[in-house]
Amino acid sequence: MSSVAQKKGFGAQVWDYLTTVDHKKIAILYLAAGTLFFAIAGLEALFMRFQLLFPENTFVSAGMFNQLLTMHGTTMLFLAATPLLFAFMNAIVPLQIGARDVAFPFLNALGFWLFFLGAVFLHLSFFLGGAPDAGWTSYASLSLYSPGHGIDFYVLGLQISGAGTLISGINFIVTIITMRAPGMTFMRMPLFTWTSLVSSTLILFAFPPLTVGLFLMLVDRMFGANFFEHTMGGNTIIWEHLFWIFGHPEVYILVLPAFGLFSEIIPVFARKRLFGYSSMVFATILIGFLGFMVWAHHMFTTGLGATANAIFAVATMTIAVPTGMKVFNWILTIWGGSIKVTVPMLYALGFIPSFVAGGVTGVMQAAAPLDYQLHDSYFIVAHFHYVIVGGIVTALFGAAHFYWPIMFNRALNEKLGVLTFWIFFIGFHLTFFLQHFLGLMGMPRRVFTYMPDQGWDLFNMISTIGAAMMGVGVILLVLNVLLSIKSEPLNRRDYWGDGRSLEWALETPLPFYNFKQTPLVRGYDPYWIEKQEGNKEGMVYAEPLGDIHMPNNSILPLIMSIGTFIAAFGALYSPWGKQALAGTAESVSPALSVGLIVVGLGITVGSMITRSLKDDLGYHVHVAEVEAIEKDLAQFRAAGKKGGNN
């Protein structure tokens, strides 16, 4: 993704990625880390499905099943879907708005390393006495009494990781508001940039309640406080409120960028302007706003009373309206278009009915009396997997094929992509469609086994076969990625031939500064406008060629994150926690526990002070250098398949 590939040793390449603040390289880091955790969470799901293949199966124990269940949900939502969407936000949003990087490149790197080390910390739980086992929602009534350190790993890992996500969210808000190219008004921004902006705003407001909840849980577990201990005047329902005030917007934090990705893919392959652009923007903002008003629909069975249930039921039904607007706009974009069925378009066409199915079962559960029956049954599992796999995973896979040429100057294999799509898509529906009926037949969720002859055996078996097919689909996608490494470089702009927004106007491989001159945006779909007017270069410029200011690389984000990682171990092995005092969890001496916390936070704060005192003003790429780089790139592209002047 940088300019002409210079021969670098392996060590230099690693150092480059450890210290990078370039949004394109950080996108690759997010993509690699997200893929790793996606694979881990997928394996956890497969282990659970194999356990449920037959009645009274003993493939994994009950305790291990609870750990798999908790880690699967936590990893998929926090550590796989979120970073994979951040990968595309990092790679594409600055290009779409005509920026050279994000507003705070240093914070961009810090956000990634905090996320990554928090995720690694959480996964160390498997090797250090057992993973968290209270479900991904970690309800206080279960987690306070969980023996061992599993829940402590959950609380501390998510606290660190969540801080990284919050930092990245703030960064994208500032980037999109302040760094748009001249002429790019809010109502000319591509839909993916809009959804990234609204999603980042949701992160800003949704993560603090989670941070507060996790902090209260931490002091309950570390020092025996009683915020959630009902026998001591605490209230376990408060955890549910704090969690879901974060947890429901989190669903929209993930699904809005997915909507944005499909709003980029569909117009390109329908070869038609996105239908109802302004209503799509309005619907995006409305979904973001209403997303904070529905959290208690997860709590209809906790006894909030008829009034609260009715208010949240109505709010939940209301949020379906802007989502429906989006679906009709996508269909009307396709309607009458000259459709080109490529792999990204296949994912888009598969997404619409799958996501609508998930949405419809969601509106069903907005009716509190029906939710009373369906709550904690497999119907709920089917519902949210239709939303998350049908909505978010299809977007990630489709966007990977769509944006691979920009991100890596390579294309993924189309035939293998089609095969992957059908295997994954059929496997997905086999897995989750029948789970609606398992729920209606009374099968509770989160059970590690079930008795024979209840009518559940066949559907569970088919579900497991479907899950295996999804696994094969993911393996084929990874294989496709590996094959693309050896494929020829593309060295061209507008790989799909019908690109509409600014990112397609850039020729690959991209220079590290993205744009040699700041582009001038003359309308919505700026690249399309320039193509229609016969502009070979794909953009007009708002400035003459001049010096380009760029940020310096820095190792400090990684060092800051390592500090929090060390401090987390001090908190984990606290000798004052209820579990440690009861002898159900390991602890260390008070001196060592406090020492680790002090050393870890000292490293983090010391790095912050270093950063504050050191005037890091970045550097300038002078006009002569810019011209030389552009000339090198032109020669490299012209040499094409010969590999250029490496």
Salt bridges, closest charged atoms under 4 A:
ASP16 OD2 - LYS8 NZ 3.27
ASP16 OD2 - LYS25 NZ 2.55
ASP22 OD1 - LYS24 NZ 3.16
ASP152 OD2 - HIS149 ND1 2.89
ASP152 OD1 - ARG221 NE 2.87
GLU229 OE1 - LYS578 NZ 3.50
ASP371 OD2 - HIS375 ND1 3.61
ASP376 OD1 - ARG446 NH1 2.94
ASP494 OD2 - LYS531 NZ 2.79
ASP498 OD2 - ARG271 NE 3.88
ASP498 OD2 - LYS340 NZ 3.04
GLU507 OE1 - ARG493 NH2 3.64
GLU507 OE1 - ARG637 NH1 3.85
ASP525 OD2 - ARG500 NE 2.69
GLU530 OE2 - ARG522 NE 2.95
GLU533 OE1 - ARG522 NH2 2.69
GLU537 OE2 - LYS516 NZ 3.06
GLU543 OE2 - ARG100 NH2 3.43
ASP547 OD2 - HIS622 ND1 3.07
ASP616 OD2 - ARG611 NH1 3.40
